Amino acid sequence: IQELESFFRGAGWNVIKVIWGREWDDLLARDTDGALRTLMNVTPDGDFQTYKTENGAFVRENFFARDPRALQLVENYTDDQIWNLKRGGHDYRKVYAAFKAAVEHKGQPTVILAHTIKGYGLGRSFEGRNATHQMKKINLDDLKSLRDTLNIPISDAQLEENPYLPPYYRPEANDPRLHYMHERRRELGGYIPERRTRFAPPALPDHDAYQSARKGSGTQEIATTMAFVRLLKDLIRDKEFGHRFVPIIPDEARTFGMDTFFPNAKIYNPNGQHYISVDRDLLLAYKEDPTGTILHVGINEAGALAAFTAVGTSYSIQGEVLIPVYVFYSMFGFQRTGDALWAAGDSMARGFVIGATAGRTTLTGEGLQHADGHSPILAATNPAVIAYDPAYGYEIGHIVRDGLDRMYGGNHEDPNVMYYLTVYNEPIVHPAEPENLDVAGLLKGMYLLAPSTHPGPKAQLLASGVAVPWALEAQQLLAEDWGISADVWSVTSWGELRRDGMACEEHNLLNPEADVRTPFVTARLSTTEGPIVAVTDYNHMVPDMIRPFVPRRYATLGAVPLSWFARSSSSHTRARLIAPLFVLQSTSTGFTM
């Protein structure tokens, strides 16, 4: 505890330690030569745990008896009195005093370090024992001990009637203790835990806010990372809603092109900027300000996720809608901080999680630790995550708009979700939004991007993210070199297609007399012809998520063909060239190479 205290003190915190209960006060007052204090300081934590699994006689012999002066302090104590010497975290008066001191302390944050006993009050079978988590039921003797420790007025007969279903105790309505608790809760602002979901519904950005995403990039090649950043910049400019966006960047704001936000949105610093920045002569120099909206937390993904959770739950905690937009190197999201993302989902946080420089081949220059071949698989394990792998700016626009509407439009039955978008570092020309775009299909997970008009045997190419241009190139090669007519589908979300398929299976299983539901991907592909080939810049497991729902022969290509750790610098070439070969091998018309 001394070492832990030093960490906080070194960081400028006020530290309050609650180590020993008030039963020790008399002993410490009589410990004039410090023998008892010395024993307390040199006894290992493991011994302190063991003491609470034994009895008073054991503590006397193995703790106090190690120094005759300390033993003399308890010579008039019975074993029961020694056993009743509590740790500070179980002395409600000292805990209250610690909290009171913390509240009254000004100018520093305060941490309270309290010694407690695992399983305190649950009896000898539980208290302080490593087997606590394996103990599934409490026996009758321990139940009685717990009752006695807590002074609960329940008789032995009541406990013995059914030890596995003991009665609950609730004080009478006129009990002064109950009155006191209600009074305190009213004074402190309400009961806890309490889930608050009422907030003033904001006016969401209108259709015009997404204009830049719909019009494409013209002749300029840009990555989907930049397409997203441009859209976010336009949304932040929205006069009614823009101030609600909170960009969170743990690292590499300039890599993502987000330095354009610095002059106006500014980086939040409650104390302002008190240094001369090295980039001060740049137009897009760092600007730190107490009114800033950007949380630029440094290389600190854990802190960034904590900020994301705080901002993403502000609609409930503060009654104020804020939209966290957490942008990070893709590999350092679900791979590195998946537990924190699970906690955010469990906290019903809402917001956008952007895995930038995604994929296995998009950032190989920085080493394989940046090459992400599997984050969509990890994301699929989090029930609060709606994961998309968009290829073009207009897809990103529709996904972001749908996310805002779901989370804060007030009409969706499950708004407590996080939209996870994977965006890439590979520059491509982004086309303008096609006329009659199948927006519903795009949001459900797939839509027909480029039907082939070439005569010949049919095939279906499914691709997502940066692999869509590769599929379009494969479509051209198949038509020109082998006379095969391949349609290209943009799969915006393998995870949502799988989620829909699983929901259909569950419905059909539990409702055998109802109309059979068909998964969206099954319905779309059932009306097509030819073999089906899927390609992504991820491991095969990503497109394999929909395999149970694909109606015909299905081949998947990935950027990690043999080893997850293999070098993948030529994966895009491999995927582009192998796709036609898979199609040729798979066609039912007998085509051969």
For each residue, the residues with C-beta under 8 A, 3 or more apart:
1: 4 5 17 19 113 115
2: 5 6 41
3: 6 7
4: 1 7 8 113
5: 1 2 8 9 15 17 113
6: 2 3 9 10
7: 3 4 10 11
8: 4 5 11 13 15 111 113
9: 5 6 12 13 15
10: 6 7
11: 7 8
12: 9 108 109
13: 8 9 108 109 110 111
14: 102 105 108 109 110 111
15: 5 8 9 110 111 113
16: 98 101 102 110 111 112 113
17: 1 5 88 112 113 114
18: 88 89 91 94 95 98 112 113 114 115
19: 1 40 87 88 113 114 115
20: 24 25 28 40 85 86 87 88 115
21: 24 85 86 87 88 90 91 94
22: 25 86 91 93 94
23: 26 84 85 86 91
24: 20 21 27 28 85
25: 20 22 28 29
26: 23 29 30
27: 24 30 31 36 73 74 85
28: 20 24 25 31 36 37
29: 25 26
30: 26 27 73
31: 27 28 34 35 36 37 70 73
32:
33: 69
34: 31 37 38
35: 31 38 39 67 69 70 73
36: 27 28 31 39 40 67 69 70 73
37: 28 31 34 40 41
38: 34 35 41 42 67
39: 35 36 42 43 63 64 66 67 70
40: 19 20 36 37 43
41: 2 37 38
42: 38 39
43: 39 40 47 48 63
44: 47 48
45: 48 49
46: 49 50
47: 43 44 50 51 62 63
48: 43 44 45 51 52 115
49: 45 46 52 53 117 118 128
50: 46 47 53 54 128
51: 47 48 54 58 59 62 63 128
52: 48 49 117 127 128
53: 49 50 124 127 128 129
54: 50 51 58 59 62
55: 58 59 79 83
56: 59 60 78 79 80 81 82 83 84
57: 60 61 79 82
58: 51 54 55 61 62
59: 51 54 55 56 62 63 64 82 83 85
60: 56 57 63 64 65 71 74 77 79 82
61: 57 58 64 65
62: 47 51 54 58 59 65 66
63: 39 43 47 51 59 60 66 70
64: 39 59 60 61 67 70 71 73 74 82
65: 60 61 62 68 70 71
66: 39 62 63 70
67: 35 36 38 39 64 70 71
68: 65 71 72
69: 33 35 36 72 73
70: 31 35 36 39 63 64 65 66 67 73 74
71: 60 64 65 67 68 74 75
72: 68 69 75
73: 27 30 31 35 36 64 69 70
74: 27 60 64 70 71 77 81 82
75: 71 72
76:
77: 60 74 81 82
78: 56 81 82
79: 55 56 57 60 82 83
80: 56 83 84
81: 56 74 77 78 84 85
82: 56 57 59 60 64 74 77 78 79 85
83: 55 56 59 79 80
84: 23 56 80 81
85: 20 21 23 24 27 59 81 82
86: 20 21 22 23 90 91
87: 19 20 21 90 91 114 115 116 117
88: 17 18 19 20 21 91 94 95 114 115
89: 18 95 114 115 116
90: 21 86 87 116 117 120
91: 18 21 22 23 86 87 88 94 95
92: 95 96
93: 22 96 97
94: 18 21 22 88 91 97 98
95: 18 88 89 91 92 98 99 114
96: 92 93 99 100
97: 93 94 100 101
98: 16 18 94 95 101 102 112 114
99: 95 96 102 103 112
100: 96 97 103 104
101: 16 97 98 104 105 110
102: 14 16 98 99 105 110 112
103: 99 100
104: 100 101
105: 14 101 102 108 110
106:
107:
108: 12 13 14 105
109: 12 13 14
110: 13 14 15 16 101 102 105
111: 8 13 14 15 16
112: 16 17 18 98 99 102
113: 1 4 5 8 15 16 17 18 19
114: 17 18 19 87 88 89 95 98
115: 1 18 19 20 48 87 88 89
116: 87 89 90 120
117: 49 52 87 90 120 127 128
118: 49 127 128 129 132
119: 122 126 127 128 129 132
120: 90 116 117 127
121: 127 146 149 150
122: 119 125 126 127 138 142 146
123: 126 127 138 139 141 142 143 145 146
124: 53 127 142 145
125: 122 129 135 138 139 142
126: 119 122 123 129 132 135 138 142
127: 52 53 117 118 119 120 121 122 123 124
128: 49 50 51 52 53 117 118 119
129: 53 118 119 125 126 132 135
130:
131: 134 135
132: 118 119 126 129 135
133:
134: 131
135: 125 126 129 131 132 138
136:
137: 164
138: 122 123 125 126 135 142 143 146 163
139: 123 125 142 143 163
140: 143 144 159 160 163
141: 123 144 145
142: 122 123 124 125 126 138 139 145 146
143: 123 138 139 140 146 147 159 163 166
144: 140 141 147 148 156 159
145: 123 124 141 142 148 149
146: 121 122 123 138 142 143 149 150 152
147: 143 144 150 152 154 159
148: 144 145 151
149: 121 145 146
150: 121 146 147
151: 148
152: 146 147 169
153: 169
154: 147 158 159 166 167 169
155: 158 159
156: 144 159 160
157: 160 161
158: 154 155 161 166 167
159: 140 143 144 147 154 155 156 163 166
160: 140 156 157 163
161: 157 158
162: 165 166
163: 138 139 140 143 159 160 166
164: 137
165: 162
166: 143 154 158 159 162 163
167: 154 158
168:
169: 152 153 154
170:
171: 175 177 178
172: 175 178
173: 178
174: 178 179
175: 171 172 178 179
176: 179 180
177: 171 180 181
178: 171 172 173 174 175 181 182
179: 174 175 176 182 183
180: 176 177 183 184
181: 177 178 184 185
182: 178 179 185 186
183: 179 180 186 187
184: 180 181 187 188
185: 181 182 188 190 191 192
186: 182 183 190
187: 183 184
188: 184 185
189:
190: 185 186 194
191: 185 194
192: 185
193:
194: 190 191
195: 316
196: 316 317 319
197: 315 316
198: 319
199: 315 316 319 320 321
200: 319 321
201: 408 410
202: 240 241 244 321 408
203: 240 241
204: 241 404 405 408 409
205: 209 210 235 238 240 241 242 401 404
206: 209
207: 210 211
208: 211
209: 205 206 234 235 238
210: 205 207 213 214 231 234 397 398 400 401
211: 207 208 214 215 234
212: 215 230 231 234 393
213: 210 227 230 231 234 393 394 396 397 433
214: 210 211 393 394 397 432 433
215: 211 212 218 432 433
216: 392 393 394 429 430 431 432 433
217: 220 221 222 227 393 429 430
218: 215 429
219: 429
220: 217 429
221: 217 427 428 429
222: 217 226 227 230 393 427 428 430
223: 226 227 423 424 425 426 427 428
224: 227 228 390 391 392 393 396 423 424 430 465 466
225: 228 229 256 257 356 357 423 424 425
226: 222 223 229 230 257 427
227: 213 217 222 223 224 230 231 392 393 396 423 430
228: 224 225 231 232 354 356 393 396 400 421 423
229: 225 226 232 233 256 257 258 260
230: 212 213 222 226 227 233 234 393
231: 210 212 213 227 228 234 235 393 396 397 400
232: 228 229 235 236 245 247 325
233: 229 230 236 237 260 261
234: 209 210 211 212 213 230 231 237 238
235: 205 209 231 232 238 241 242 245 400
236: 232 233 242 243 245 261 265
237: 233 234 242
238: 205 209 234 235 241 242
239: 242
240: 202 203 205
241: 202 203 204 205 235 238 244 245
242: 205 235 236 237 238 239 245
243: 236 293
244: 202 241 321 322 323
245: 232 235 236 241 242 293 322 323 325
246: 293 294 295 311 322 323 324 325
247: 232 258 261 265 293 294 295 325 327
248: 294 295 297 304 307 308 311 324 325 326 327
249: 252 253 256 258 294 295 296 297 304 327 328
250: 297 298 299 300 301 303 304 328 332
251: 298 299 328 329 332
252: 249 255 256 329
253: 249 256 258 259 261 262 294 296
254: 257 258 259
255: 252 356 357
256: 225 229 249 252 253 327 356
257: 225 226 229 254 260
258: 229 247 249 253 254 261 294 327
259: 253 254 262 284
260: 229 233 257 263 284
261: 233 236 247 253 258 264 265 294
262: 253 259 265 266 267 284 285 286 287 294
263: 260 266 283 284 285 287
264: 261
265: 236 247 261 262 292 293 294
266: 262 263 287 288 289 291 292 293 294
267: 262 286 287 288 289 292 294 295 296
268: 288 289 290 291 292 293 294 295 296
269: 272 273 288 289 290 292
270: 290
271: 274 290
272: 269 288 289 290
273: 269 277 286 287 288 289
274: 271
275:
276: 280
277: 273 280 285 286
278:
279: 282 284 285 286
280: 276 277 285 286
281: 285
282: 279 285
283: 263
284: 259 260 262 263 279
285: 262 263 277 279 280 281 282
286: 262 267 273 277 279 280
287: 262 263 266 267 273 292
288: 266 267 268 269 272 273 292
289: 266 267 268 269 272 273 292
290: 268 269 270 271 272
291: 266 268
292: 265 266 267 268 269 287 288 289
293: 243 245 246 247 265 266 268
294: 246 247 248 249 253 258 261 262 265 266 267 268
295: 246 247 248 249 267 268 304 307 311
296: 249 253 267 268
297: 248 249 250 300 303 304 307
298: 250 251 303
299: 250 251
300: 250 297 303 304
301: 250 304 305 328 332 333 336 337 340
302: 305 306 337 340
303: 250 297 298 300 306 307
304: 248 249 250 295 297 300 301 307 308 326 328
305: 301 302 308 309 326 337 340 341 343 344
306: 302 303 309 310 340
307: 248 295 297 303 304 310 311 324 326
308: 248 304 305 311 312 324 326 344 349 351 353
309: 305 306 312 313 340 343 344 347 349
310: 306 307 313 314 317
311: 246 248 295 307 308 314 322 323 324 351
312: 308 309 322 324 344 347 349 350 351 418
313: 309 310 316 317 347 348 349 350
314: 310 311 317 318 320 321 322
315: 197 199 318 319 320 321 322 350 408
316: 195 196 197 199 313 319 348
317: 196 310 313 314
318: 314 315
319: 196 198 199 200 315 316
320: 199 314 315
321: 199 200 202 244 314 315 408
322: 244 245 246 311 312 314 315
323: 244 245 246 311 350 351 352 404 407 408
324: 246 248 307 308 311 312 349 351 352
325: 232 245 246 247 248 351 352 354
326: 248 304 305 307 308 351 352 353 354
327: 247 248 249 256 258 354 356
328: 249 250 251 301 304 332 333 354 355 356
329: 251 252 332 333 355 356 357 363 370
330: 333 355 356 357 358 359 372 375 422
331: 335 336 369 370 371 372 375
332: 250 251 301 328 329 335 336 337
333: 301 328 329 330 336 337 338 341 353 355 375
334: 337 338 341 355 375 378 379 382
335: 331 332 338 372 374 375 378
336: 301 331 332 333
337: 301 302 305 332 333 334 340 341
338: 333 334 335 341 342 378 381 382
339: 342 343
340: 301 302 305 306 309 337 343 344
341: 305 333 334 337 338 344 345 353 382 385 418
342: 338 339 345 346 382
343: 305 309 339 340 346 347
344: 305 308 309 312 340 341 347 349 384 418
345: 341 342 348 349 382 383 384 385 416 417 418
346: 342 343 384
347: 309 312 313 343 344
348: 313 316 345 384 416
349: 308 309 312 313 324 344 345 384 416 418
350: 312 313 315 323 407 408 415 416 417 418
351: 308 311 312 323 324 325 326 407 418 419
352: 323 324 325 326 400 403 418 419 420 421
353: 308 326 333 341 385 418 419 420 421
354: 228 325 326 327 328 420 421 423
355: 328 329 330 333 334 358 372 375 420 421 422 423
356: 225 228 255 256 327 328 329 330 423 425
357: 225 255 329 330 362 363 370 372 423 424 425
358: 330 355 362 372 375 389 422 423 424 465 466 537
359: 330 362 363 371 372 373 422 424 426 465 466 537 538 559
360: 371 372 373 537 538 539 558 559 560 568 571
361: 364 371 426 466 537 559 568 569 571 572
362: 357 358 359 371 424 425 426 466 537
363: 329 357 359 366 370 371 425
364: 361 367 368 370 371 567 568 569
365:
366: 363 369 370
367: 364 370 371
368: 364 371 565 567 568
369: 331 366
370: 329 331 357 363 364 366 367
371: 331 359 360 361 362 363 364 367 368 568
372: 330 331 335 355 357 358 359 360 375 538
373: 359 360 537 538 539 558 559 560 564 568
374: 335 377 378 538 539 541 542 564
375: 330 331 333 334 335 355 358 372 378 379 422 538
376: 379 380 387 389 422 494 495 538 542
377: 374 380 381 538 539 541 542 545
378: 334 335 338 374 375 381 382
379: 334 375 376 382 385 387 420 495
380: 376 377 385 387 495 498 545
381: 338 377 378
382: 334 338 341 342 345 378 379 385 418
383: 345
384: 344 345 346 348 349 416 417 418
385: 341 345 353 379 380 382 417 418 420 495
386: 403 406 417 418 419 420 493 495 496
387: 376 379 380 420 421 422 493 494 495 496
388: 395 399 419 420 421 422 492 493 496
389: 358 376 421 422 464 465 491 492 493 494 536
390: 224 395 396 399 421 422 423 464 465 492
391: 224 395 463 464 465 466 467 468 469 490 492
392: 216 224 227 395 396 430 431 468 490
393: 212 213 214 216 217 222 224 227 228 230 231 396 397 430
394: 213 214 216 397 398 430 431 432 433 437
395: 388 390 391 392 398 399 442 490 492
396: 213 224 227 228 231 390 392 393 399 400 421 423
397: 210 213 214 231 393 394 400 401 433
398: 210 394 395 401 402 439 442 443
399: 388 390 395 396 402 403 419 421 442 443 492
400: 210 228 231 235 352 396 397 403 404 419 421
401: 205 210 397 398 404 405
402: 398 399 405 406 443
403: 352 386 399 400 406 407 417 419
404: 204 205 323 400 401 407 408 409
405: 204 401 402 408 409 411 412
406: 386 402 403 409 412 414 415 417
407: 323 350 351 403 404 412 415 416 417 419
408: 201 202 204 315 321 323 350 404 405 415
409: 204 404 405 406 412 415
410: 201 415
411: 405
412: 405 406 407 409 415
413:
414: 406 417
415: 350 406 407 408 409 410 412
416: 345 348 349 350 384 407
417: 345 350 384 385 386 403 406 407 414
418: 312 341 344 345 349 350 351 352 353 382 384 385 386
419: 351 352 353 386 388 399 400 403 407
420: 352 353 354 355 379 385 386 387 388
421: 228 352 353 354 355 387 388 389 390 396 399 400
422: 330 355 358 359 375 376 387 388 389 390 465
423: 223 224 225 227 228 354 355 356 357 358 390 396
424: 223 224 225 357 358 359 362 465 466 537
425: 223 225 356 357 362 363
426: 223 359 361 362 466 572
427: 221 222 223 226
428: 221 222 223 466 469
429: 216 217 218 219 220 221
430: 216 217 222 224 227 392 393 394
431: 216 392 394 434
432: 214 215 216 394
433: 213 214 215 216 394 397 437
434: 431 437
435:
436:
437: 394 433 434 442 447
438: 441 442 447 448
439: 398 442 443
440: 443 444
441: 438 444 445 446 447 448 520 524
442: 395 398 399 437 438 439 446 447 490 492
443: 398 399 402 439 440 492
444: 440 441 493 496 497 500 520
445: 441 491 492 493 494 495 496 497 500 520 521
446: 441 442 462 489 490 491 492 493 497 520 521 524
447: 437 438 441 442 489 490 492
448: 438 441 451 487 488 489 524
449: 468 472 488 489 490
450: 472 475 487 488
451: 448 487 488
452: 458 475 479 485 486 487 488
453: 485
454: 479 483 484 485
455: 483 485
456: 479 483 484 485
457: 483 484 485 530 587 588 589 591
458: 452 484 485 486 487 528 529 530
459: 478 484 485 486 487 530 531 532 533 583 586 587
460: 486 487 489 525 528 530 531 532 533
461: 471 474 475 486 487 488 489 533 534 535 579 583
462: 446 471 489 491 532 533 534 535 543
463: 391 467 468 470 471 488 489 490 491 534 535 536
464: 389 390 391 467 468 490 491 492 493 494 536 542 543
465: 224 358 359 389 390 391 422 424 468 536 537
466: 224 358 359 361 362 391 424 426 428 469 470 537 572
467: 391 463 464 470 471 535 536 537 572 575
468: 391 392 449 463 464 465 471 472 488 490
469: 391 428 466 472 473
470: 463 466 467 473 474 535 572 575 576 579
471: 461 462 463 467 468 474 475 488 535 579
472: 449 450 468 469 475 476 488
473: 469 470 476 477 576
474: 461 470 471 477 478 486 535 576 579 580 583
475: 450 452 461 471 472 478 479 486 487 488
476: 472 473 479 480
477: 473 474 480 481 482 580
478: 459 474 475 481 482 484 485 486 580 583
479: 452 454 456 475 476 482 483 484 485 486
480: 476 477
481: 477 478 580
482: 477 478 479 580 584 591
483: 454 455 456 457 479
484: 454 456 457 458 459 478 479 580 583 584 587 591
485: 452 453 454 455 456 457 458 459 478 479
486: 452 458 459 460 461 474 475 478 479 530 583
487: 448 450 451 452 458 459 460 461 475 528
488: 448 449 450 451 452 461 463 468 471 472 475
489: 446 447 448 449 460 461 462 463 524
490: 391 392 395 442 446 447 449 463 464 468
491: 389 445 446 462 463 464 494 497 534 543
492: 388 389 390 391 395 399 442 443 445 446 447 464 496
493: 386 387 388 389 444 445 446 464 496 497
494: 376 387 389 445 464 491 497 498 536 542 543 545 546
495: 376 379 380 385 386 387 445 498 499 545
496: 386 387 388 444 445 492 493 499 500
497: 444 445 446 491 493 494 500 501 519 520 521 545 546 549
498: 380 494 495 501 502 545 546 549
499: 495 496 502 503
500: 444 445 496 497 503 504 519 520 521
501: 497 498 504 505 519 520 521 522 546 548 549
502: 498 499 505 506
503: 499 500 506 507 517
504: 500 501 507 508 517 518 519
505: 501 502 508 509 519
506: 502 503 509 510
507: 503 504 510 511 514 517
508: 504 505 511 512 514 516 517
509: 505 506 512
510: 506 507
511: 507 508 514
512: 508 509
513:
514: 507 508 511
515:
516: 508
517: 503 504 507 508
518: 504 522 523 526
519: 497 500 501 504 505 522 523 549
520: 441 444 445 446 497 500 501 523 524
521: 445 446 497 500 501 524 525 546 549 550
522: 501 518 519 525 526 549 550 551
523: 518 519 520 526 527
524: 441 446 448 489 520 521 527 528
525: 460 521 522 528 532 550 551 552
526: 518 522 523 551
527: 523 524
528: 458 460 487 524 525
529: 458
530: 457 458 459 460 486 552 583 587 588
531: 459 460 552 553 554 555 582 583 586 587 588
532: 459 460 462 525 550 552 553 554 555
533: 459 460 461 462 554 555 556 557 579 582 583 586
534: 461 462 463 491 543 546 554 555 556 557
535: 461 462 463 467 470 471 474 543 556 557 558 575 579
536: 389 463 464 465 467 494 542 543 557 558 559
537: 358 359 360 361 362 373 424 465 466 467 559 571 572 575
538: 359 360 372 373 374 375 376 377 541 542 543 558 559 560
539: 360 373 374 377 542 558 559 560 564
540: 543 544 556 557 558 560 561
541: 374 377 538 544 545 558
542: 374 376 377 464 494 536 538 539 545 558
543: 462 464 491 494 534 535 536 538 540 546 547 556 557 558
544: 540 541 547 556
545: 377 380 494 495 497 498 541 542
546: 494 497 498 501 521 534 543 549 550
547: 543 544 550 554 556
548: 501
549: 497 498 501 519 521 522 546
550: 521 522 525 532 546 547 554
551: 522 525 526
552: 525 530 531 532
553: 531 532 586
554: 531 532 533 534 547 550
555: 531 532 533 534 582 586
556: 533 534 535 540 543 544 547
557: 533 534 535 536 540 543 575 578 579 582
558: 360 373 535 536 538 539 540 541 542 543 561
559: 359 360 361 373 536 537 538 539 568 571 572 575
560: 360 373 538 539 540 563 564 566 568 571
561: 540 558 566 574
562: 566
563: 560 566
564: 373 374 539 560
565: 368
566: 560 561 562 563
567: 364 368
568: 360 361 364 368 371 373 559 560 571
569: 361 364
570: 573 574
571: 360 361 537 559 560 568 574 575
572: 361 426 466 467 470 537 559 575 576
573: 570 576 577
574: 561 570 571 577 578
575: 467 470 535 537 557 559 571 572 578 579
576: 470 473 474 572 573 579
577: 573 574 580 581
578: 557 574 575 581 582
579: 461 470 471 474 533 535 557 575 576 582 583
580: 474 477 478 481 482 484 577 583 584
581: 577 578 584 585 593
582: 531 533 555 557 578 579 585 586
583: 459 461 474 478 484 486 530 531 533 579 580 586 587
584: 482 484 580 581 587 591 592 593
585: 581 582 592 593
586: 459 531 533 553 555 582 583
587: 457 459 484 530 531 583 584 590 591
588: 457 530 531
589: 457
590: 587
591: 457 482 484 584 587
592: 584 585
593: 581 584 585
